[in-house]
Amino acid sequence: MTSLREREKADTRTRLSVAAVELLVSHGVEGATVAAIAERAGVSTRTFDNYFARREDVFLYFVREQVAWWAKQVENAPSDTPALRILHGILKEAYTRVRDVLRIAEF
């Protein structure tokens, strides 16, 4: 069982990585600064630095977590589910999330 502190740290790491990707998608490389990422995640830049050494690290963390989640989706799918059906579900969910971020950025 994980402690409350460990869960809070994991939540902060996730919020930072999601904020980073949302800013990268909606505002480009120039808009995805450490300060903007921290602000969007609701933390200070010092907190960002406690979790990630460089801005690139937060993006790599997001990618690693996504790939791990996709692998889990494949592993947990019923054995009779066609691989393309699993892939379709994974990509549809990812595409929908990106579209939602872009839609939010328009306002």
C-alpha positions as a Python dict, from the first residue, in 0.01 Angstrom:
ca = {
    (1, 'M'): (0, 0, 0),
    (2, 'T'): (135, 343, -91),
    (3, 'S'): (145, 623, 162),
    (4, 'L'): (-47, 946, 126),
    (5, 'R'): (280, 1132, 61),
    (6, 'E'): (373, 891, -220),
    (7, 'R'): (29, 934, -378),
    (8, 'E'): (57, 1313, -354),
    (9, 'K'): (400, 1305, -518),
    (10, 'A'): (270, 1083, -798),
    (11, 'D'): (-26, 1319, -846),
    (12, 'T'): (205, 1622, -867),
    (13, 'R'): (431, 1447, -1117),
    (14, 'T'): (128, 1355, -1330),
    (15, 'R'): (-20, 1706, -1312),
    (16, 'L'): (312, 1853, -1424),
    (17, 'S'): (345, 1611, -1715),
    (18, 'V'): (-12, 1662, -1835),
    (19, 'A'): (23, 2040, -1804),
    (20, 'A'): (345, 2024, -2005),
    (21, 'V'): (188, 1828, -2288),
    (22, 'E'): (-125, 2045, -2293),
    (23, 'L'): (91, 2356, -2324),
    (24, 'L'): (312, 2198, -2588),
    (25, 'V'): (9, 2102, -2796),
    (26, 'S'): (-179, 2429, -2752),
    (27, 'H'): (105, 2686, -2736),
    (28, 'G'): (404, 2516, -2897),
    (29, 'V'): (757, 2481, -2768),
    (30, 'E'): (786, 2850, -2680),
    (31, 'G'): (470, 2841, -2468),
    (32, 'A'): (567, 2528, -2275),
    (33, 'T'): (811, 2697, -2040),
    (34, 'V'): (888, 2566, -1693),
    (35, 'A'): (707, 2866, -1544),
    (36, 'A'): (397, 2807, -1758),
    (37, 'I'): (396, 2434, -1686),
    (38, 'A'): (425, 2493, -1312),
    (39, 'E'): (150, 2755, -1318),
    (40, 'R'): (-87, 2533, -1514),
    (41, 'A'): (-18, 2244, -1274),
    (42, 'G'): (-78, 2471, -975),
    (43, 'V'): (273, 2448, -829),
    (44, 'S'): (581, 2667, -805),
    (45, 'T'): (879, 2646, -1037),
    (46, 'R'): (1077, 2525, -736),
    (47, 'T'): (838, 2232, -705),
    (48, 'F'): (886, 2163, -1076),
    (49, 'D'): (1262, 2154, -1015),
    (50, 'N'): (1211, 1906, -729),
    (51, 'Y'): (1049, 1663, -971),
    (52, 'F'): (1227, 1723, -1301),
    (53, 'A'): (1583, 1841, -1373),
    (54, 'R'): (1499, 1975, -1720),
    (55, 'R'): (1190, 2070, -1913),
    (56, 'E'): (1251, 1780, -2152),
    (57, 'D'): (1231, 1535, -1863),
    (58, 'V'): (868, 1617, -1794),
    (59, 'F'): (778, 1532, -2155),
    (60, 'L'): (974, 1208, -2142),
    (61, 'Y'): (795, 1116, -1820),
    (62, 'F'): (459, 1170, -1992),
    (63, 'V'): (561, 953, -2287),
    (64, 'R'): (689, 673, -2060),
    (65, 'E'): (368, 677, -1859),
    (66, 'Q'): (154, 673, -2174),
    (67, 'V'): (344, 383, -2324),
    (68, 'A'): (314, 190, -1996),
    (69, 'W'): (-60, 260, -1986),
    (70, 'W'): (-99, 146, -2348),
    (71, 'A'): (91, -173, -2273),
    (72, 'K'): (-138, -237, -1977),
    (73, 'Q'): (-443, -187, -2200),
    (74, 'V'): (-307, -450, -2440),
    (75, 'E'): (-222, -692, -2158),
    (76, 'N'): (-562, -653, -1991),
    (77, 'A'): (-767, -689, -2309),
    (78, 'P'): (-957, -1014, -2345),
    (79, 'S'): (-745, -1264, -2538),
    (80, 'D'): (-1003, -1288, -2814),
    (81, 'T'): (-1000, -912, -2884),
    (82, 'P'): (-837, -837, -3219),
    (83, 'A'): (-516, -635, -3189),
    (84, 'L'): (-646, -364, -3424),
    (85, 'R'): (-956, -318, -3206),
    (86, 'I'): (-734, -264, -2902),
    (87, 'L'): (-513, -22, -3096),
    (88, 'H'): (-821, 162, -3225),
    (89, 'G'): (-944, 219, -2871),
    (90, 'I'): (-605, 340, -2750),
    (91, 'L'): (-555, 582, -3041),
    (92, 'K'): (-914, 708, -3030),
    (93, 'E'): (-876, 796, -2661),
    (94, 'A'): (-541, 971, -2723),
    (95, 'Y'): (-680, 1164, -3021),
    (96, 'T'): (-987, 1273, -2826),
    (97, 'R'): (-770, 1404, -2544),
    (98, 'V'): (-552, 1605, -2783),
    (99, 'R'): (-860, 1752, -2953),
    (100, 'D'): (-1003, 1851, -2613),
    (101, 'V'): (-678, 2029, -2524),
    (102, 'L'): (-680, 2215, -2855),
    (103, 'R'): (-1043, 2313, -2803),
    (104, 'I'): (-964, 2450, -2456),
    (105, 'A'): (-670, 2650, -2593),
    (106, 'E'): (-898, 2833, -2838),
    (107, 'F'): (-1076, 3013, -2557),
}
